[in-house]
Amino acid sequence: MSGTRRYVVLCGVLFAALQTAYFFQLTVYWSAAYPSFLAVTLAWLAGSLAGLALGARWSDRRWLAASVGASLLAAVVLRALPHHLAGLLVTTACLALSGAHAGAFFRRNRELLGTAGRLFFWENNGFLLGWTIGFVAFVLAGVNGALALPPLIAVGVLVTRPTAPTGDEP
């Protein structure tokens, strides 16, 4: 697999690991009912749309730091305010920021593999792998296992990032 494809797949793995970390945190510290799944889905999609519009405003590294940092902030807030509406509200804002990272990724890298379709194909394969890894991490190590994945995968994303500028560099 080429370095560029590896980067795209790892970004997909990262986005799925972020989603699983948010989902399992909400399930444990807020509610195991449908509002947790709905919060993850809607906030991520809203953030993705925002990221498509704002992708050029930040560098890839800034998006990565904000996205992973938001997931860690959500963990702190949910543990401090379990089962409180304030915890859900902060977490959905953090989710939207991480989702914006995904939208910015697609905007900034739409021609990285020649076509947007190829980019989506390889990112989506990484996403499916990331959901599987996130689930296994949760089963084996609980919420902390799922939460540890995004920072670890972010290192891989930084290492494999193409050296040529991507998309709309600010």
SEMITI-536992 format. One line per field, with one value per residue: residue number from 1; residue in three letters; x, y, z of N, C-alpha, C, O in turn. Coordinates in nm, 3 decimals, decimal comma. Layout:
REM residues N
n <- (NUM:...)
res <- (ala:...)
nxx <- (X:...)
nyy <- (Y:...)
nzz <- (Z:...)
caxx <- (X:...)
cayy <- (Y:...)
cazz <- (Z:...)
cxx <- (X:...)
cyy <- (Y:...)
czz <- (Z:...)
oxx <- (X:...)
oyy <- (Y:...)
ozz <- (Z:...)
***
This chain:
REM residues 170
n <- (1:2:3:4:5:6:7:8:9:10:11:12:13:14:15:16:17:18:19:20:21:22:23:24:25:26:27:28:29:30:31:32:33:34:35:36:37:38:39:40:41:42:43:44:45:46:47:48:49:50:51:52:53:54:55:56:57:58:59:60:61:62:63:64:65:66:67:68:69:70:71:72:73:74:75:76:77:78:79:80:81:82:83:84:85:86:87:88:89:90:91:92:93:94:95:96:97:98:99:100:101:102:103:104:105:106:107:108:109:110:111:112:113:114:115:116:117:118:119:120:121:122:123:124:125:126:127:128:129:130:131:132:133:134:135:136:137:138:139:140:141:142:143:144:145:146:147:148:149:150:151:152:153:154:155:156:157:158:159:160:161:162:163:164:165:166:167:168:169:170)
res <- (met:ser:gly:thr:arg:arg:tyr:val:val:leu:cys:gly:val:leu:phe:ala:ala:leu:gln:thr:ala:tyr:phe:phe:gln:leu:thr:val:tyr:trp:ser:ala:ala:tyr:pro:ser:phe:leu:ala:val:thr:leu:ala:trp:leu:ala:gly:ser:leu:ala:gly:leu:ala:leu:gly:ala:arg:trp:ser:asp:arg:arg:trp:leu:ala:ala:ser:val:gly:ala:ser:leu:leu:ala:ala:val:val:leu:arg:ala:leu:pro:his:his:leu:ala:gly:leu:leu:val:thr:thr:ala:cys:leu:ala:leu:ser:gly:ala:his:ala:gly:ala:phe:phe:arg:arg:asn:arg:glu:leu:leu:gly:thr:ala:gly:arg:leu:phe:phe:trp:glu:asn:asn:gly:phe:leu:leu:gly:trp:thr:ile:gly:phe:val:ala:phe:val:leu:ala:gly:val:asn:gly:ala:leu:ala:leu:pro:pro:leu:ile:ala:val:gly:val:leu:val:thr:arg:pro:thr:ala:pro:thr:gly:asp:glu:pro)
nxx <- (0,086:0,057:0,223:0,055:-0,202:-0,197:-0,193:-0,450:-0,616:-0,544:-0,643:-0,917:-0,937:-0,876:-1,096:-1,308:-1,223:-1,238:-1,517:-1,608:-1,492:-1,624:-1,889:-1,889:-1,812:-2,030:-2,231:-2,158:-2,123:-2,336:-2,591:-2,728:-2,921:-3,106:-3,048:-2,769:-2,652:-2,781:-2,685:-2,411:-2,426:-2,574:-2,430:-2,176:-2,230:-2,325:-2,096:-1,923:-2,032:-1,983:-1,703:-1,649:-1,706:-1,531:-1,277:-1,036:-0,943:-0,778:-0,467:-0,375:-0,255:-0,346:-0,622:-0,615:-0,507:-0,706:-0,929:-0,861:-0,799:-1,050:-1,192:-1,069:-1,127:-1,404:-1,413:-1,317:-1,515:-1,750:-1,692:-1,675:-1,930:-2,137:-2,427:-2,555:-2,717:-2,552:-2,309:-2,370:-2,422:-2,173:-2,020:-2,145:-2,077:-1,800:-1,793:-1,895:-1,682:-1,479:-1,604:-1,600:-1,334:-1,321:-1,480:-1,322:-1,095:-1,187:-1,243:-0,991:-0,834:-0,942:-0,846:-0,630:-0,590:-0,641:-0,919:-1,227:-1,386:-1,208:-1,064:-1,269:-1,331:-1,094:-1,065:-1,305:-1,271:-1,070:-1,219:-1,409:-1,236:-1,137:-1,368:-1,398:-1,156:-1,188:-1,412:-1,312:-1,108:-1,265:-1,403:-1,191:-1,054:-1,228:-1,384:-1,158:-0,976:-1,091:-1,076:-0,803:-0,718:-0,756:-0,547:-0,317:-0,346:-0,344:-0,076:0,025:-0,109:0,014:0,276:0,249:0,146:0,126:0,402:0,375:0,178:-0,169:-0,482:-0,658:-0,440:-0,392)
nyy <- (-0,118:0,219:0,509:0,731:0,620:0,473:0,678:0,790:0,572:0,541:0,784:0,734:0,521:0,663:0,847:0,669:0,553:0,775:0,817:0,576:0,600:0,829:0,730:0,502:0,625:0,800:0,608:0,475:0,683:0,858:0,772:0,460:0,443:0,535:0,819:0,857:0,731:0,880:1,139:1,110:1,051:1,270:1,501:1,447:1,441:1,704:1,846:1,749:1,866:2,135:2,125:2,072:2,318:2,485:2,382:2,484:2,669:2,592:2,419:2,078:1,959:2,119:2,069:1,798:1,801:1,951:1,787:1,538:1,639:1,740:1,502:1,402:1,605:1,573:1,328:1,395:1,576:1,418:1,227:1,388:1,492:1,279:1,145:1,391:1,662:1,871:1,745:1,595:1,802:1,938:1,729:1,677:1,910:1,876:1,643:1,747:1,911:1,718:1,583:1,791:1,791:1,558:1,638:1,851:1,707:1,569:1,785:1,912:1,713:1,612:1,560:1,402:1,127:1,122:1,106:1,203:0,988:0,769:0,857:0,856:0,581:0,455:0,583:0,507:0,229:0,226:0,339:0,139:-0,058:0,083:0,108:-0,157:-0,205:-0,018:-0,122:-0,371:-0,278:-0,158:-0,381:-0,533:-0,354:-0,171:0,157:0,320:0,191:0,232:0,508:0,556:0,499:0,707:0,915:0,756:0,660:0,903:0,973:0,796:0,899:1,151:1,070:0,941:1,132:1,293:1,470:1,672:1,967:1,955:1,997:2,296:2,491:2,696)
nzz <- (0,000:-0,084:0,058:0,065:0,044:0,280:0,468:0,421:0,486:0,757:0,855:0,825:1,009:1,240:1,254:1,298:1,539:1,705:1,699:1,818:2,071:2,170:2,160:2,335:2,574:2,616:2,641:2,878:3,069:3,038:2,905:2,809:2,626:2,326:2,295:2,319:2,094:1,898:1,956:1,895:1,620:1,501:1,587:1,484:1,206:1,165:1,238:1,039:0,808:0,868:0,873:0,605:0,497:0,637:0,613:0,504:0,680:0,892:0,952:0,869:1,094:1,303:1,295:1,360:1,622:1,755:1,722:1,848:2,100:2,172:2,209:2,435:2,619:2,632:2,763:3,018:3,103:3,094:3,288:3,510:3,525:3,529:3,379:3,358:3,194:3,110:3,064:2,837:2,655:2,633:2,537:2,289:2,154:2,144:1,992:1,751:1,679:1,635:1,426:1,242:1,180:1,026:0,805:0,712:0,640:0,411:0,243:0,216:0,107:-0,126:-0,383:-0,345:-0,398:-0,664:-0,737:-0,578:-0,519:-0,494:-0,271:-0,077:-0,081:0,021:0,268:0,387:0,406:0,599:0,803:0,861:0,956:1,177:1,342:1,411:1,550:1,756:1,888:1,975:2,143:2,340:2,442:2,544:2,716:2,822:2,860:2,886:2,717:2,462:2,460:2,462:2,207:1,992:2,040:2,001:1,737:1,608:1,613:1,423:1,198:1,178:1,119:0,872:0,705:0,391:0,249:0,068:0,025:0,112:-0,038:0,040:0,162:0,445)
caxx <- (0,000:0,138:0,220:-0,063:-0,318:-0,182:-0,237:-0,595:-0,675:-0,526:-0,740:-1,045:-0,928:-0,885:-1,232:-1,390:-1,180:-1,298:-1,660:-1,630:-1,458:-1,737:-2,008:-1,879:-1,814:-2,169:-2,307:-2,124:-2,135:-2,456:-2,709:-2,714:-3,039:-3,087:-2,990:-2,624:-2,626:-2,830:-2,591:-2,291:-2,457:-2,611:-2,321:-2,069:-2,273:-2,327:-1,957:-1,867:-2,076:-1,907:-1,566:-1,642:-1,706:-1,421:-1,156:-0,914:-0,907:-0,674:-0,378:-0,409:-0,210:-0,436:-0,747:-0,587:-0,493:-0,837:-1,018:-0,823:-0,815:-1,193:-1,236:-1,018:-1,207:-1,535:-1,394:-1,306:-1,645:-1,846:-1,659:-1,705:-2,074:-2,208:-2,573:-2,606:-2,737:-2,435:-2,210:-2,412:-2,407:-2,030:-1,974:-2,192:-1,993:-1,671:-1,820:-1,907:-1,547:-1,413:-1,669:-1,550:-1,204:-1,348:-1,522:-1,205:-1,011:-1,237:-1,226:-0,850:-0,766:-1,033:-0,773:-0,508:-0,577:-0,689:-1,063:-1,292:-1,436:-1,098:-1,038:-1,375:-1,318:-0,986:-1,097:-1,414:-1,213:-1,006:-1,326:-1,462:-1,131:-1,132:-1,480:-1,367:-1,050:-1,248:-1,498:-1,225:-1,043:-1,364:-1,429:-1,074:-1,002:-1,332:-1,386:-1,020:-0,915:-1,142:-1,029:-0,659:-0,690:-0,736:-0,413:-0,219:-0,364:-0,305:0,069:0,039:-0,153:0,120:0,393:0,222:0,093:0,208:0,480:0,323:0,058:-0,296:-0,601:-0,653:-0,352:-0,416)
cayy <- (0,000:0,340:0,593:0,818:0,538:0,441:0,800:0,802:0,463:0,575:0,890:0,664:0,449:0,766:0,898:0,565:0,540:0,888:0,791:0,470:0,654:0,912:0,647:0,421:0,715:0,842:0,493:0,445:0,796:0,939:0,687:0,352:0,448:0,592:0,955:0,853:0,703:0,995:1,250:1,083:1,059:1,405:1,597:1,416:1,486:1,851:1,887:1,719:1,971:2,256:2,104:2,088:2,462:2,554:2,300:2,557:2,767:2,538:2,318:1,940:1,933:2,189:1,992:1,674:1,834:1,992:1,671:1,445:1,713:1,745:1,372:1,391:1,698:1,509:1,224:1,462:1,633:1,310:1,164:1,484:1,515:1,163:1,147:1,529:1,719:1,952:1,654:1,564:1,921:1,959:1,618:1,694:2,015:1,812:1,555:1,828:1,953:1,603:1,564:1,896:1,742:1,465:1,717:1,923:1,608:1,546:1,908:1,940:1,602:1,557:1,517:1,334:0,998:1,139:1,137:1,202:0,852:0,687:0,904:0,804:0,435:0,415:0,633:0,425:0,101:0,254:0,364:0,009:-0,118:0,159:0,070:-0,290:-0,189:0,052:-0,216:-0,469:-0,207:-0,142:-0,513:-0,578:-0,260:-0,077:0,293:0,370:0,134:0,305:0,646:0,561:0,479:0,824:0,975:0,665:0,660:1,036:0,969:0,731:0,994:1,251:1,009:0,902:1,245:1,328:1,591:1,776:2,031:1,897:2,083:2,440:2,526:2,834)
cazz <- (0,000:-0,092:0,177:0,060:0,081:0,422:0,538:0,407:0,565:0,898:0,889:0,845:1,136:1,345:1,266:1,362:1,679:1,776:1,717:1,917:2,203:2,213:2,181:2,456:2,689:2,638:2,686:3,016:3,162:3,022:2,889:2,711:2,540:2,194:2,285:2,302:1,953:1,823:1,978:1,817:1,477:1,457:1,610:1,388:1,073:1,164:1,235:0,907:0,716:0,902:0,830:0,460:0,469:0,706:0,605:0,467:0,783:0,980:0,895:0,907:1,231:1,397:1,298:1,432:1,764:1,807:1,721:1,954:2,225:2,204:2,262:2,572:2,700:2,656:2,865:3,148:3,138:3,122:3,417:3,616:3,527:3,473:3,373:3,361:3,061:3,075:3,007:2,700:2,571:2,606:2,453:2,151:2,095:2,115:1,879:1,630:1,642:1,574:1,296:1,152:1,133:0,915:0,689:0,662:0,574:0,275:0,163:0,192:0,040:-0,227:-0,504:-0,300:-0,467:-0,801:-0,739:-0,447:-0,499:-0,440:-0,135:0,008:-0,074:0,112:0,402:0,439:0,448:0,727:0,899:0,903:1,039:1,302:1,426:1,464:1,650:1,870:1,960:2,042:2,254:2,446:2,501:2,619:2,817:2,865:2,806:2,877:2,597:2,346:2,470:2,435:2,064:1,905:2,046:1,943:1,592:1,561:1,588:1,292:1,096:1,163:1,057:0,734:0,629:0,276:0,271:-0,020:0,081:0,073:-0,049:0,062:0,275:0,489)
cxx <- (0,090:0,125:0,098:-0,188:-0,315:-0,230:-0,390:-0,665:-0,662:-0,618:-0,878:-1,048:-0,943:-1,028:-1,324:-1,352:-1,235:-1,446:-1,685:-1,597:-1,573:-1,858:-2,001:-1,874:-1,956:-2,253:-2,283:-2,158:-2,261:-2,581:-2,679:-2,832:-3,007:-3,030:-2,838:-2,588:-2,667:-2,737:-2,465:-2,318:-2,484:-2,499:-2,208:-2,107:-2,276:-2,184:-1,892:-1,907:-2,001:-1,763:-1,548:-1,635:-1,582:-1,285:-1,028:-0,867:-0,793:-0,588:-0,426:-0,371:-0,300:-0,569:-0,727:-0,579:-0,628:-0,931:-0,988:-0,836:-0,960:-1,242:-1,188:-1,093:-1,343:-1,523:-1,388:-1,443:-1,746:-1,818:-1,690:-1,856:-2,152:-2,360:-2,633:-2,616:-2,617:-2,325:-2,242:-2,389:-2,260:-1,978:-2,022:-2,115:-1,855:-1,684:-1,827:-1,768:-1,469:-1,474:-1,624:-1,413:-1,223:-1,391:-1,406:-1,110:-1,057:-1,222:-1,080:-0,782:-0,844:-0,962:-0,646:-0,484:-0,632:-0,834:-1,117:-1,345:-1,330:-1,066:-1,142:-1,364:-1,213:-1,011:-1,205:-1,365:-1,142:-1,109:-1,384:-1,361:-1,125:-1,248:-1,456:-1,262:-1,105:-1,336:-1,414:-1,154:-1,139:-1,390:-1,313:-1,033:-1,104:-1,320:-1,244:-0,947:-0,960:-1,089:-0,881:-0,628:-0,667:-0,599:-0,305:-0,226:-0,322:-0,155:0,095:-0,002:-0,045:0,241:0,371:0,171:0,184:0,281:0,433:0,199:-0,068:-0,402:-0,573:-0,567:-0,379:-0,290)
cyy <- (0,123:0,422:0,683:0,741:0,503:0,558:0,810:0,695:0,494:0,689:0,828:0,588:0,549:0,815:0,796:0,547:0,655:0,862:0,683:0,519:0,740:0,824:0,569:0,508:0,760:0,727:0,465:0,560:0,881:0,851:0,580:0,349:0,522:0,735:0,956:0,830:0,821:1,115:1,231:1,107:1,202:1,507:1,573:1,466:1,637:1,905:1,862:1,824:2,102:2,244:2,114:2,235:2,531:2,487:2,377:2,651:2,722:2,440:2,179:1,911:1,999:2,116:1,865:1,699:1,871:1,874:1,574:1,512:1,721:1,613:1,353:1,485:1,636:1,402:1,285:1,512:1,524:1,241:1,257:1,505:1,396:1,182:1,287:1,581:1,802:1,866:1,618:1,684:1,948:1,850:1,632:1,806:1,958:1,718:1,633:1,876:1,837:1,570:1,668:1,858:1,647:1,541:1,793:1,829:1,587:1,670:1,926:1,833:1,543:1,507:1,439:1,202:1,004:1,176:1,134:1,061:0,760:0,726:0,846:0,653:0,395:0,465:0,546:0,287:0,116:0,274:0,232:-0,064:-0,049:0,127:-0,066:-0,281:-0,120:-0,038:-0,316:-0,402:-0,190:-0,275:-0,555:-0,486:-0,155:0,060:0,348:0,314:0,206:0,448:0,660:0,552:0,607:0,891:0,887:0,666:0,795:1,043:0,905:0,822:1,099:1,194:0,979:1,016:1,278:1,461:1,706:1,838:1,963:2,005:2,231:2,471:2,670:2,919)
czz <- (0,000:0,036:0,182:0,098:0,229:0,507:0,536:0,490:0,715:0,942:0,910:0,976:1,252:1,363:1,332:1,508:1,762:1,802:1,822:2,057:2,255:2,247:2,312:2,582:2,720:2,692:2,833:3,110:3,144:3,011:2,784:2,615:2,409:2,192:2,266:2,156:1,867:1,837:1,895:1,669:1,432:1,474:1,511:1,249:1,062:1,159:1,101:0,804:0,742:0,855:0,680:0,422:0,524:0,690:0,580:0,577:0,874:0,904:0,939:1,052:1,333:1,408:1,380:1,583:1,826:1,820:1,834:2,091:2,269:2,262:2,406:2,667:2,731:2,764:3,005:3,194:3,173:3,254:3,534:3,634:3,470:3,484:3,387:3,218:3,017:3,013:2,863:2,608:2,535:2,512:2,309:2,081:2,057:1,996:1,748:1,585:1,578:1,438:1,194:1,098:1,016:0,790:0,628:0,590:0,430:0,187:0,122:0,107:-0,076:-0,352:-0,470:-0,373:-0,609:-0,812:-0,597:-0,416:-0,443:-0,297:-0,040:0,025:0,029:0,254:0,465:0,481:0,582:0,837:0,952:0,992:1,176:1,395:1,490:1,574:1,775:1,954:2,039:2,162:2,370:2,518:2,590:2,733:2,860:2,799:2,790:2,755:2,472:2,345:2,437:2,286:1,984:1,918:1,984:1,791:1,534:1,533:1,452:1,178:1,071:1,089:0,909:0,647:0,511:0,299:0,181:0,043:0,028:0,067:-0,033:0,181:0,316:0,476)
oxx <- (0,187:0,030:0,043:-0,271:-0,418:-0,300:-0,452:-0,763:-0,757:-0,665:-0,948:-1,148:-1,013:-1,076:-1,408:-1,439:-1,275:-1,494:-1,773:-1,666:-1,614:-1,921:-2,096:-1,926:-1,999:-2,337:-2,377:-2,214:-2,288:-2,667:-2,612:-2,840:-2,894:-2,966:-2,785:-2,504:-2,596:-2,712:-2,418:-2,240:-2,424:-2,476:-2,149:-2,025:-2,233:-2,156:-1,814:-1,825:-1,960:-1,706:-1,444:-1,565:-1,532:-1,187:-0,922:-0,757:-0,719:-0,630:-0,505:-0,447:-0,327:-0,623:-0,813:-0,639:-0,661:-1,005:-1,078:-0,880:-0,991:-1,324:-1,258:-1,120:-1,392:-1,614:-1,447:-1,481:-1,819:-1,910:-1,726:-1,903:-2,224:-2,412:-2,749:-2,534:-2,584:-2,257:-2,153:-2,343:-2,228:-1,902:-1,947:-2,090:-1,801:-1,597:-1,772:-1,741:-1,401:-1,402:-1,611:-1,379:-1,150:-1,343:-1,393:-1,051:-0,975:-1,191:-1,051:-0,682:-0,814:-1,014:-0,565:-0,370:-0,665:-0,870:-1,061:-1,347:-1,358:-1,045:-1,107:-1,384:-1,239:-0,979:-1,197:-1,412:-1,153:-1,090:-1,404:-1,399:-1,111:-1,228:-1,488:-1,277:-1,072:-1,333:-1,442:-1,142:-1,100:-1,397:-1,335:-0,983:-1,068:-1,255:-1,214:-0,865:-0,878:-1,061:-0,838:-0,520:-0,567:-0,538:-0,213:-0,123:-0,271:-0,112:0,178:0,062:-0,015:0,301:0,463:0,153:0,305:0,227:0,451:0,122:-0,072:-0,410:-0,476:-0,617:-0,388:-0,291)
oyy <- (0,131:0,406:0,708:0,790:0,504:0,539:0,836:0,724:0,475:0,689:0,867:0,589:0,522:0,824:0,832:0,528:0,635:0,882:0,698:0,485:0,727:0,844:0,570:0,469:0,758:0,748:0,433:0,539:0,969:0,856:0,606:0,259:0,566:0,771:1,047:0,900:0,859:1,185:1,325:1,174:1,250:1,589:1,668:1,528:1,693:1,999:1,945:1,865:2,170:2,339:2,160:2,273:2,626:2,532:2,338:2,706:2,805:2,383:2,165:1,845:1,942:2,101:1,830:1,626:1,827:1,862:1,533:1,449:1,711:1,611:1,295:1,449:1,645:1,387:1,232:1,493:1,535:1,201:1,212:1,533:1,411:1,227:1,300:1,548:1,804:1,909:1,611:1,668:1,978:1,878:1,603:1,797:1,989:1,713:1,591:1,882:1,857:1,534:1,638:1,890:1,656:1,511:1,799:1,867:1,588:1,658:1,954:1,862:1,432:1,420:1,412:1,170:0,901:1,267:1,069:1,020:0,681:0,641:0,793:0,602:0,310:0,395:0,514:0,232:0,030:0,231:0,216:-0,125:-0,116:0,119:-0,088:-0,342:-0,159:-0,031:-0,343:-0,462:-0,204:-0,279:-0,607:-0,532:-0,060:0,075:0,415:0,384:0,238:0,503:0,765:0,595:0,616:0,922:0,937:0,671:0,801:1,110:0,954:0,823:1,132:1,262:0,991:0,998:1,290:1,551:1,823:1,768:1,919:2,093:2,285:2,478:2,758:3,037)
ozz <- (0,075:0,112:0,289:0,175:0,296:0,607:0,639:0,558:0,791:1,056:1,003:1,047:1,350:1,476:1,414:1,593:1,877:1,914:1,906:2,153:2,371:2,350:2,390:2,686:2,836:2,779:2,907:3,217:3,227:3,098:2,684:2,532:2,388:2,092:2,203:2,100:1,774:1,739:1,832:1,601:1,336:1,386:1,461:1,181:0,961:1,085:1,053:0,722:0,648:0,803:0,633:0,328:0,463:0,750:0,630:0,566:0,926:0,803:1,032:1,124:1,439:1,518:1,461:1,662:1,936:1,918:1,908:2,187:2,388:2,354:2,489:2,782:2,844:2,846:3,099:3,309:3,271:3,325:3,642:3,744:3,372:3,586:3,425:3,132:2,899:2,921:2,778:2,495:2,420:2,420:2,216:1,961:1,951:1,909:1,647:1,465:1,478:1,345:1,076:0,984:0,917:0,680:0,505:0,489:0,338:0,068:0,006:0,041:-0,120:-0,421:-0,559:-0,406:-0,668:-0,886:-0,509:-0,300:-0,353:-0,211:0,065:0,135:0,114:0,350:0,583:0,580:0,669:0,950:1,072:1,093:1,279:1,517:1,606:1,680:1,887:2,077:2,156:2,268:2,486:2,641:2,699:2,836:2,929:2,695:2,691:2,695:2,385:2,238:2,390:2,243:1,914:1,816:1,920:1,723:1,422:1,439:1,375:1,072:0,956:1,006:0,829:0,526:0,529:0,362:0,214:0,109:-0,087:0,153:-0,086:0,293:0,230:0,509)
***
